[in-house]
């Protein structure tokens, strides 16, 4: 699971059947202190997140399968939660 910032929406009228009735978001992975952590990517939104929010993202196919309820989905990343607050102290 990773933290990410939602950058925006993706609209696609023609897509793989596993993506039908899903909302696709562009996300930017973050470190716990809020810095960018790698390239942006796409994720299926399962919680109603919006641009500008910090979210929890599952990045394993098995986890995506459980969240979206599809066996062996063509989905790698799923937004599974919206973060309200991060209380982070450096070691």
C-alpha positions as CSV (number, residue, x, y, z in Angstrom):
1,X,0.0,0.0,0.0
2,X,1.3,3.5,-0.9
3,X,0.2,7.0,-0.2
4,X,-0.6,9.1,-3.3
5,X,-2.0,12.5,-4.3
6,X,-4.9,12.5,-6.8
7,X,-3.9,14.7,-9.8
8,X,-7.1,14.3,-11.9
9,X,-9.6,12.1,-13.8
10,X,-9.2,10.0,-16.9
11,X,-12.1,9.7,-19.3
12,X,-12.2,6.7,-21.7
13,X,-15.2,5.6,-23.8
14,X,-13.5,2.5,-25.1
15,X,-11.7,0.3,-22.5
16,X,-11.1,-3.2,-21.3
17,X,-14.3,-4.8,-19.8
18,X,-12.8,-4.8,-16.3
19,X,-12.7,-1.0,-16.4
20,X,-16.4,-0.6,-17.3
21,X,-18.3,1.3,-14.6
22,X,-15.1,2.4,-12.9
23,X,-13.6,5.8,-12.3
24,X,-10.0,6.1,-13.4
25,X,-7.7,8.6,-11.6
26,X,-4.2,9.9,-12.2
27,X,-2.2,9.6,-9.0
28,X,1.2,10.7,-7.8
29,X,2.9,8.4,-5.2
30,X,4.1,10.2,-2.1
31,X,6.5,9.6,0.7
32,X,5.0,9.9,4.2
33,X,6.3,13.5,4.5
34,X,4.5,14.5,1.3
35,X,7.3,14.4,-1.3
36,X,6.9,12.8,-4.8
37,X,7.9,9.2,-4.8
38,X,8.2,8.0,-8.4
39,X,6.3,8.5,-11.6
40,X,2.5,9.2,-11.7
41,X,0.2,6.4,-12.8
42,X,-3.4,5.4,-13.1
43,X,-5.6,3.8,-10.4
44,X,-9.2,2.7,-10.2
45,X,-11.1,4.7,-7.7
46,X,-13.2,2.5,-5.4
47,X,-14.0,5.1,-2.7
48,X,-15.1,8.3,-4.5
49,X,-11.8,10.2,-4.2
50,X,-11.3,13.5,-6.0
51,X,-8.5,15.7,-7.4
52,X,-6.3,17.2,-4.7
53,X,-7.0,14.5,-2.1
54,X,-4.4,12.2,-0.5
55,X,-5.3,8.5,-0.8
56,X,-4.2,5.0,0.1
57,X,-3.5,2.9,-3.0
58,X,-3.2,-0.9,-3.3
59,X,-0.7,-1.8,-6.0
60,X,-1.1,-5.6,-6.2
61,X,-3.4,-7.5,-8.6
62,X,-4.6,-9.8,-5.8
63,X,-5.7,-6.8,-3.7
64,X,-7.3,-5.1,-6.7
65,X,-9.3,-8.3,-7.3
66,X,-10.7,-8.3,-3.8
67,X,-11.6,-4.6,-3.9
68,X,-13.3,-4.7,-7.3
69,X,-14.7,-8.2,-7.0
70,X,-13.3,-9.6,-10.2
71,X,-11.1,-12.8,-10.4
72,X,-7.8,-11.9,-12.1
73,X,-8.7,-8.4,-13.1
74,X,-6.7,-6.4,-15.6
75,X,-6.2,-3.8,-12.9
76,X,-3.0,-3.2,-10.9
77,X,-3.7,-0.1,-8.7
78,X,-6.9,0.6,-6.7
79,X,-7.6,3.6,-4.5
80,X,-8.8,2.0,-1.3
81,X,-9.1,4.9,1.1
82,X,-9.0,8.7,1.5
83,X,-6.5,10.0,4.0
84,X,-7.8,12.5,6.6
85,X,-4.5,13.2,8.4
86,X,-0.9,11.9,8.5
87,X,1.0,12.1,11.8
88,X,4.6,11.4,10.8
89,X,7.8,11.8,12.7
90,X,11.2,11.2,11.3
91,X,13.2,8.4,13.0
